[in-house]
Amino acid sequence: MLRPYPSQPSNGTAKADVRLLPSTLASAAAPHRPVLIILHQEMSSPGRIGNALRARGYRLDIRRPRFGDPLPETLDEHAGAVIFGGPMSANDPDDFVRREIDWIEVPLREQRPFLGICLGAQMLAIQLGAKVAPHPLGRAEIGYYPIRPTRAGRKLCPHWPDHVYHWHREGFDLPAGAELLAEGGDFPVQAYQYDNATGLQFHPDVTYAMMCRWTTRGHGRLETPGARPRHHHFEGRAVHDAGERAWLAHFLDGWLTREPVTPLAEAAE
């Protein structure tokens, strides 16, 4: 039997918890169920997405399956789920990678709000039968790059930023039955939606501190063909971050209100 909020790490290196902002501690009877947050490194954080969810009154149920945290058998006790990025590939044979991809069947089956960021979007694509692979010329998107919303993307969110922040070397095909929300250059599929699930190839979650950390610890990847030099990341943030932040707020407000489609509701349409 799975515990809904495991509080003890399985091997001493990871901890799943439910965290509250000080402002929400006073309202212990908050109406919102927590959002399941799936991270891939010991020191990873949900960044700006976590901050935005907390500001909306949602608790975060943080789990790291890579370090032994279990995943729930149902999302009945959660408002939604987010799988974030990581340095690994969705094609890696590690047990936790395969386990997360298989688990995505839960929000798909229950039609709960699901969001995949970068690696999470690639995991969703594989669960839906699409291919994830490196760029054929070995190029990467690391830094800010232009994005082009489709008509479906503008219907979902009318105001998209001109550029968004990336950190990846692999991309994916559009899964069968999914709707393309935004396009890019070297990696054409930038955002897509499948029922209540959304995949984003880019990183609206990145805070200034995260950008500093990534460009320092991952400086070697800035030499990859197509990657932007470090100073361009911060110059781009000064120009594009406000637009990306505003888009994320609008997106999350809509994402969190999605409800499962029941057969009765379908019959009434």
KABEL-V354637 format. One record per backbone hydrogen bond with DSSP energy under -0.5 kcal/mol. NH is the residue of the N-H (numbers start at 0). CO is the residue of the C=O. If there is no record, write none. Layout:
NH/CO
NH/CO
This chain:
5/2
16/61
18/59
23/20
24/20
24/21
25/21
26/23
27/25
29/26
33/76
34/58
35/79
36/60
37/81
38/36
38/62
43/40
47/204
48/45
49/45
50/46
51/47
52/48
53/49
54/50
55/51
55/52
56/53
57/52
59/18
60/34
60/58
61/16
61/59
62/36
66/63
67/64
68/63
77/74
78/33
79/33
80/112
81/35
82/114
83/37
83/81
91/88
97/93
98/94
99/95
100/96
101/97
102/98
103/99
104/101
105/102
107/103
108/104
109/105
110/106
111/106
113/195
114/80
115/197
116/82
117/115
117/199
119/116
121/117
122/118
123/119
124/120
125/121
126/122
127/123
128/125
129/124
132/170
134/138
134/168
137/134
139/224
140/167
141/139
142/165
144/163
146/161
147/182
148/146
149/180
153/149
154/150
155/151
156/152
159/157
163/144
165/142
167/140
170/132
172/130
174/172
177/174
178/192
180/190
181/190
182/147
183/187
187/185
189/181
189/187
190/181
191/198
192/178
193/196
196/193
197/113
198/191
199/115
200/189
201/189
202/164
203/201
205/202
210/206
211/207
212/208
213/209
214/210
215/211
216/212
217/213
218/215
220/217
221/218
222/219
223/220
226/223
227/141
231/228
232/228
232/229
233/229
234/230
235/231
236/232
237/233
238/234
239/235
240/236
243/239
244/240
245/241
246/242
247/243
248/244
249/245
250/246
251/247
252/248
253/249
254/250
255/251
256/253
257/254
261/259
265/261
266/262
267/263
268/264
268/265
